[in-house]
């Protein structure tokens, strides 16, 4: 004789499996892509954790000129805006994880040269359904 199916336990197991898959997918760093990356690009993505994105900015400034770093989104909201003049510039920057693209702009204020980098964030959700015999 076949054992009757307990719908409550099936739903609880399915929700438990889904929550584990969702939780573990959040632990992995979200893939980021930098459009037109250059071998000497000063922006480096270090990873994601706890709802934040970690970046490293290394900007060679041999002349010690003033330069600005601006980080903003597509809508123009500015999340970081500072002016520096260090020769060996190395900064670790923590930003909230965005669903929109983020733009880094480095501008040499003496020469007027501007470098802009676009960081695309892609979020992928994996849903797995497992049916098991009880």
TIZA-247097 format. One record per residue: residue number from 1; residue in three letters; x, y, z of N, C-alpha, C in turn. Coordinates in pm, whole numbers. Example, Ala and Ser with C-alpha at 12.3 -4.5 7.8 and 13.67 -1.06 7.14 Angstrom:
<sites>
     i    aa       nx       ny       nz      cax      cay      caz       cx       cy       cz
     1   ALA     1319     -569      780     1230     -450      780     1320     -330      780
     2   SER     1285     -225      708     1367     -106      714     1290        3      787
</sites>
This chain:
<sites>
     i    aa       nx       ny       nz      cax      cay      caz       cx       cy       cz
     1   UNK       83     -119        0        0        0        0       88      125        0
     2   UNK       49      222      -77      127      345      -90       98      440       26
     3   UNK      203      501       76      193      596      186      129      726      134
     4   UNK       31      784      207      -33      908      159       67     1024      157
     5   UNK       52     1109       59      140     1224       40      103     1335      138
     6   UNK      200     1381      215      179     1489      311      216     1620      243
     7   UNK      118     1693      198      141     1817      121      217     1921      202
     8   UNK      191     1931      330      259     2030      415      410     2004      418
     9   UNK      450     1879      434      594     1850      440      661     1872      305
    10   UNK      590     1846      196      645     1871       62      669     2020       42
    11   UNK      574     2102       83      587     2248       68      699     2300      157
    12   UNK      709     2250      280      816     2294      371      953     2258      313
    13   UNK      967     2136      260     1095     2095      201     1129     2178       78
    14   UNK     1028     2208       -5     1052     2288     -124     1094     2430      -87
    15   UNK     1027     2490       12     1066     2625       56     1205     2626      117
    16   UNK     1238     2523      194     1370     2512      254     1477     2503      145
    17   UNK     1454     2418       45     1550     2403      -65     1565     2534     -141
    18   UNK     1453     2601     -170     1459     2728     -242     1536     2832     -163
    19   UNK     1513     2839      -31     1582     2940       50     1731     2912       56
    20   UNK     1771     2786       61     1915     2753       61     1978     2794      -71
    21   UNK     1911     2764     -182     1964     2801     -313     1975     2952     -324
    22   UNK     1874     3024     -280     1876     3170     -286     1986     3227     -198
    23   UNK     2001     3175      -77     2103     3223       15     2243     3197      -39
    24   UNK     2269     3078      -90     2403     3047     -141     2434     3126     -267
    25   UNK     2331     3157     -347     2358     3237     -466     2398     3380     -429
    26   UNK     2352     3429     -312     2389     3563     -267     2531     3566     -210
    27   UNK     2584     3451     -170     2719     3448     -113     2826     3466     -218
    28   UNK     2799     3423     -339     2897     3434     -446     2900     3576     -499
    29   UNK     3017     3620     -540     3030     3755     -596     2949     3765     -724
    30   UNK     2878     3874     -737     2799     3895     -857     2893     3929     -971
    31   UNK     2868     3874    -1090     2959     3901    -1201     2952     4048    -1242
    32   UNK     3065     4107    -1259     3072     4246    -1306     3153     4249    -1434
    33   UNK     3119     4341    -1517     3186     4353    -1644     3222     4500    -1662
    34   UNK     3346     4527    -1698     3388     4664    -1725     3397     4678    -1875
    35   UNK     3317     4770    -1933     3318     4789    -2077     3452     4847    -2121
    36   UNK     3501     4796    -2230     3628     4840    -2289     3740     4846    -2185
    37   UNK     3763     4734    -2115     3870     4740    -2015     4006     4756    -2081
    38   UNK     4089     4837    -2022     4225     4858    -2070     4318     4780    -1978
    39   UNK     4432     4735    -2031     4524     4661    -1945     4574     4745    -1828
    40   UNK     4574     4876    -1843     4624     4962    -1737     4512     5038    -1667
    41   UNK     4389     4987    -1678     4275     5055    -1617     4297     5068    -1467
    42   UNK     4278     5187    -1413     4303     5208    -1270     4192     5155    -1179
    43   UNK     4079     5109    -1235     3967     5060    -1155     3971     4908    -1153
    44   UNK     3968     4852    -1033     3968     4707    -1018     3854     4667     -924
    45   UNK     3775     4569     -967     3666     4520     -882     3723     4410     -792
    46   UNK     3710     4427     -660     3765     4331     -564     3664     4226     -522
    47   UNK     3536     4251     -544     3433     4153     -509     3315     4218     -442
    48   UNK     3216     4133     -410     3094     4179     -343     3075     4098     -216
    49   UNK     3025     4163     -113     2991     4095       11     2900     4186       93
    50   UNK     2808     4126      164     2720     4200      255     2647     4316      188
    51   UNK     2606     4298       64     2533     4402       -6     2619     4520      -49
    52   UNK     2749     4501      -57     2840     4610      -95     2933     4563     -207
    53   UNK     2979     4659     -287     3077     4633     -392     3209     4696     -348
    54   UNK     3318     4623     -368     3449     4670     -326     3535     4695     -450
    55   UNK     3594     4815     -455     3678     4853     -568     3813     4904     -518
    56   UNK     3911     4896     -606     4043     4954     -578     4075     5047     -695
    57   UNK     4116     5168     -662     4153     5266     -763     4301     5298     -745
    58   UNK     4380     5265     -847     4523     5298     -846     4546     5391     -965
    59   UNK     4579     5515     -934     4595     5615    -1039     4737     5669    -1036
    60   UNK     4812     5647    -1145     4948     5702    -1150     4943     5853    -1174
    61   UNK     5001     5929    -1083     4997     6074    -1092     5138     6126    -1065
    62   UNK     5230     6095    -1156     5372     6125    -1138     5399     6274    -1115
    63   UNK     5320     6361    -1178     5341     6506    -1166     5280     6564    -1038
    64   UNK     5198     6488     -970     5132     6539     -849     5023     6640     -879
    65   UNK     4964     6632     -998     4855     6724    -1036     4728     6693     -956
    66   UNK     4644     6795     -942     4514     6772     -879     4426     6693     -977
    67   UNK     4355     6593     -922     4261     6517    -1003     4139     6485     -918
    68   UNK     4028     6465     -987     3904     6433     -915     3857     6293     -952
    69   UNK     3790     6231     -857     3727     6102     -880     3579     6120     -847
    70   UNK     3496     6087     -945     3351     6096     -928     3291     5961     -963
    71   UNK     3202     5912     -876     3129     5788     -901     2981     5823     -903
    72   UNK     2914     5786    -1013     2771     5816    -1024     2700     5706    -1101
    73   UNK     2568     5711    -1099     2489     5614    -1173     2435     5677    -1301
    74   UNK     2355     5600    -1376     2300     5648    -1503     2211     5771    -1487
    75   UNK     2145     5780    -1373     2054     5892    -1348     2127     6019    -1309
    76   UNK     2259     6009    -1284     2337     6125    -1245     2354     6141    -1095
    77   UNK     2301     6047    -1016     2321     6053     -871     2468     6031     -839
    78   UNK     2527     6123     -766     2669     6114     -733     2684     6044     -598
    79   UNK     2767     5938     -598     2790     5859     -476     2927     5884     -416
    80   UNK     3018     5942     -493     3151     5971     -443     3207     6084     -528
    81   UNK     3266     6185     -463     3323     6300     -535     3432     6360     -448
    82   UNK     3557     6339     -486     3671     6390     -408     3781     6439     -503
    83   UNK     3864     6530     -452     3980     6582     -526     4105     6542     -450
    84   UNK     4205     6494     -523     4332     6449     -465     4448     6507     -544
    85   UNK     4568     6498     -487     4689     6536     -561     4808     6446     -524
    86   UNK     4781     6329     -469     4889     6236     -434     4954     6179     -559
    87   UNK     5085     6157     -550     5158     6101     -665     5129     5952     -682
    88   UNK     5137     5875     -577     5107     5732     -584     4972     5708     -518
    89   UNK     4868     5722     -597     4733     5715     -543     4682     5571     -542
    90   UNK     4636     5526     -428     4582     5391     -412     4467     5400     -311
    91   UNK     4343     5378     -358     4225     5395     -275     4138     5271     -284
    92   UNK     4089     5223     -170     3989     5117     -169     3855     5184     -140
    93   UNK     3758     5157     -224     3630     5223     -218     3519     5119     -201
    94   UNK     3428     5144     -107     3315     5055      -81     3188     5128     -120
    95   UNK     3109     5066     -207     2984     5124     -252     2871     5025     -228
    96   UNK     2749     5074     -208     2635     4981     -200     2620     4910     -335
    97   UNK     2571     4788     -332     2553     4714     -456     2436     4776     -533
    98   UNK     2460     4808     -659     2360     4872     -742     2303     4773     -841
    99   UNK     2180     4798     -883     2125     4721     -993     2151     4794    -1124
   100   UNK     2174     4923    -1116     2207     5001    -1235     2358     5003    -1255
   101   UNK     2398     5053    -1370     2539     5066    -1399     2599     5180    -1317
   102   UNK     2728     5167    -1288     2800     5268    -1211     2913     5322    -1299
   103   UNK     2935     5452    -1294     3039     5516    -1375     3145     5577    -1285
   104   UNK     3271     5549    -1314     3385     5610    -1246     3445     5711    -1344
   105   UNK     3463     5833    -1298     3524     5937    -1381     3646     5992    -1308
   106   UNK     3761     5983    -1375     3885     6037    -1320     3928     6151    -1411
   107   UNK     3938     6272    -1354     3969     6389    -1434     4093     6458    -1380
   108   UNK     4193     6477    -1466     4313     6554    -1432     4274     6701    -1441
   109   UNK     4270     6769    -1329     4221     6908    -1327     4321     7006    -1387
   110   UNK     4449     6968    -1397     4549     7057    -1456     4546     7049    -1608
   111   UNK     4539     6928    -1661     4544     6908    -1806     4405     6899    -1870
   112   UNK     4304     6872    -1789     4169     6861    -1843     4136     6724    -1901
   113   UNK     4229     6627    -1889     4204     6493    -1940     4103     6421    -1851
   114   UNK     4010     6348    -1914     3908     6275    -1838     3906     6130    -1885
   115   UNK     3906     6038    -1789     3890     5896    -1818     3760     5851    -1751
   116   UNK     3675     5782    -1826     3549     5733    -1771     3541     5582    -1788
   117   UNK     3499     5515    -1681     3485     5370    -1681     3343     5335    -1638
   118   UNK     3283     5243    -1713     3148     5198    -1682     3155     5058    -1626
   119   UNK     3087     5036    -1513     3081     4904    -1451     2938     4855    -1460
   120   UNK     2919     4744    -1529     2786     4686    -1546     2766     4577    -1442
   121   UNK     2656     4585    -1369     2622     4484    -1270     2510     4398    -1327
   122   UNK     2533     4268    -1326     2430     4176    -1373     2394     4083    -1259
   123   UNK     2266     4081    -1225     2217     3995    -1118     2147     3876    -1182
   124   UNK     2189     3756    -1142     2127     3634    -1193     2067     3559    -1075
   125   UNK     1940     3522    -1088     1873     3446     -984     1851     3305    -1037
   126   UNK     1894     3209     -959     1879     3069     -999     1772     3008     -911
   127   UNK     1672     2951     -974     1565     2885     -899     1572     2737     -930
   128   UNK     1579     2657     -827     1587     2513     -845     1472     2449     -767
   129   UNK     1399     2361     -835     1288     2292     -772     1323     2144     -764
   130   UNK     1312     2088     -644     1344     1947     -624     1220     1878     -570
   131   UNK     1181     1770     -636     1069     1689     -589     1127     1558     -542
   132   UNK     1099     1525     -416     1152     1401     -362     1040     1318     -299
   133   UNK     1060     1189     -304      962     1097     -247      978     1097      -97
   134   UNK      866     1100      -27      869     1103      120      840      966      174
</sites>
